[in-house]
């Protein structure tokens, strides 16, 4: 059974948790009160999405969407630190767009080797040896490991091709790509034979370029009719367009009308597509029922095909020369800053947001008096107290940081 082409998928990523720090004291002969020697926990592994030219679609995520990295191990006594969890590298096709659940683009992985940090591993907790100070000679607490990032992401594939074949269903796109390349799409004499795109590599002398057979467009595709948006997005990355006009259409639509509708749909979907270099060719010249003054081919008999491939190669070379390298740089969003922010809650309380503040609370044992004193001091040094006062907090107001709530004093 031949696996299907999948161009949309969801992936659940879970980074590794950080290991816990150790609470330990030296126990040596002739040493009455040994100092703290608890080691740190190891950091959790990250989850990376990395493009791989050997991966053609998002099929691997259809039935198995979960990907997780290894957690760090706990620290031990005698200053032994825990091991760092191994990262996991998840291969995706070139042209993969990463979105969060609300549709915001987080990364655009267009080139070989592009990387996107899908989930960041949790930091390992510090052992009690880290909290030794002049005032705190025997720290009885350590930090817990930070929980690794976990989220669902939407993946969307936009094919990378030099030339996209654009035409109505049954216009001869599949036949043409099967003749000029090694691609073997399904071919039959009825509309919508092609329900998934195909890529074919075309070689002419010393030139090589990639052609995409895009499923046939219909009128209203730009508004989502049929599978319009799913089909049209594969045209977006193509450097040039080859518009195929059916000279023997089943619905008797003349070539000029076909061209008007096709270009209109492209323009309504993405106006910039009309600025792409393009060729317009009539197909099925061997069984034509309409007159046409432009270039004509018959893929079945080979009429005009060799000349068309030469013109396509020239068009691709010109299009490649016009694209500046900087225009192909992947768009990767930067991690959010770790500063904190104070917001008022609907019930009149306050919430402190921000990784540093949340981590200070989340990784410490707040049932331990020494740990609570340490957290209070750390938050104060960060400026949380001042920020709450400026936000209007009064004694007795409820303040929440992560899952911890307390009364403001």
Secondary structure, 3 states (H helix, E strand, C coil): CCCCCCCEEEEEEECCCCCCCCCCECCCCCCCCCCECCCCCCCCCCEEEEECCCCCCCHHHCCCCEEECCCCCCCECCCECCCCCCCEEEEECCCEEEECCCCCEEEEECCCCCEEEEECCCCCCCCHHHHCCCCCCCCCCCCCCCCCCEEEEEEEECCCCCEEEECECCCCHHHHHHHHCCCCCCCCCCCCCCCCCEEEEEEECCEEEEEEECCCECCCHHHCCCCHHHHHHHHCCCCEEEEEEECCCCCCCCHHHHHHHHHHHHHHHCHHHHHCEEEEEEECHHHCCCCCCCCECECCCCECHHHHHHHHHHHHHHHHHHCCHHHHCCCECCCCCCCCEEEECCCCCEEEECHHHHHHHHCCCCCCHHHHHHHHHHHHHHCHHHHHHHCCCCCCCEEEECCEEEECC
